[in-house]
Amino acid sequence: MNTRPARGKRDPRDIVDTTLRALTRSTLSVIDGRANALTPLIFGRLLPPQFSALIAERVMRRS
């Protein structure tokens, strides 16, 4: 049985490591993974709010 995560998915052990590291530093917020870290930058600062809302709406309709 393959226990590795699918491509583009984070391994749960990596997520736990990130979480535990943040807890030892008393960090208020943590973003795990490069793609997840880029999302707020792109949608929060680089794209106009209307465009970000349009993309979010389309993604939510697909799921």
SVG drawing of the C-alpha trace seen along z (x, -y; Angstrom):
<svg xmlns="http://www.w3.org/2000/svg" viewBox="-21 -46 32 48">
<polyline fill="none" stroke="black" stroke-width="0.4" points="0.0,0.0 1.3,-3.4 1.4,-5.7 3.0,-8.7 0.7,-11.7 -0.4,-12.5 1.6,-15.0 1.2,-18.5 -0.1,-17.2 1.8,-17.7 2.8,-14.7 1.0,-14.8 4.3,-14.3 5.6,-17.5 2.5,-19.4 2.9,-18.1 6.5,-19.2 5.6,-22.7 2.9,-22.9 5.1,-21.7 7.9,-24.1 5.4,-27.0 4.1,-26.0 7.6,-26.1 8.1,-29.6 4.6,-30.8 3.8,-31.8 0.3,-33.2 -0.3,-31.9 1.4,-29.3 1.2,-28.6 2.5,-25.2 3.9,-24.7 5.1,-27.0 1.9,-27.1 -0.1,-27.9 2.3,-30.7 2.0,-32.2 -1.8,-32.3 -2.3,-35.2 0.4,-37.1 -1.2,-36.7 -4.8,-37.1 -4.2,-39.7 -1.7,-42.0 -1.1,-41.4 -4.6,-40.9 -7.4,-43.4 -10.1,-42.3 -12.8,-41.9 -10.6,-39.5 -9.7,-37.5 -13.4,-37.2 -14.2,-36.1 -11.5,-33.3 -12.7,-32.2 -16.3,-32.0 -15.3,-29.8 -13.2,-27.5 -16.0,-27.1 -18.5,-26.2 -16.3,-23.4 -16.1,-21.7"/>
</svg>
